[in-house]
Amino acid sequence: MPIIESVALSSSTSMAHARRRVFEQYRNWQRSVPTIVQMYQLSMPMAVVRSKIREEFEKNRYVSDLKTVDVLLAKGQMEYQETLNAWKQQSQLLNYFAKEEADPKPVTFLEKFYAGV
């Protein structure tokens, strides 16, 4: 089991520097997918995990404030450390995938009634 030491986080000096740091963090996440799937015994293909990681990074693609990018990088590093050090339970990791696996919400009155909503 890999042990990820805590990293002294620094502020980015420019958007170009922040962009390099984001790409580095993204590559670290993608490289660790086989380890994550094995360690947490996930019953999904690695491609699904990789696409979920990409989706999480894409959520903040257009953030242009340097301080906000630094905060997001710090949070991403913390998530990375917690995940690879097995400080999370499998259920916590599967919460990221709950949206795709969840049943669709009832829309009509009868669907809501049958669902008990």
Phi, psi and omega in degrees: 000125181287142176250120179261116178287154176290144184249137174289113183278139180239164178276146177284144181272336179206171178294328178294319178294317178298320179298318177298318180295321178296314179297322178296316179294320178298316178297320178299316178299313184294324179292332184269002181302313179301322178294318181295315181297319180289315185294319182265004178050052181284138182262037178229154181293157180297330180297326178292317179294317179298319180291327177292320177298316179298319179299319179295322177288323181293336179302327185248025184298323187260020174288126184244356178277126186297319180293323178293320177298319178297320178295317179296323176296319179296316179296320178296321178294321178296316177299317179299314180295316180296322182290311184284338176273004179060040176271001178249155172271162179300323181295326177294322179290323181288344177298333177294332183260004185296327183296319181288326185269348184287149176292150178295146181287145179294143184248309184278168181300313182295321178297319177295320180297313180295327180280349179082023180269000000 
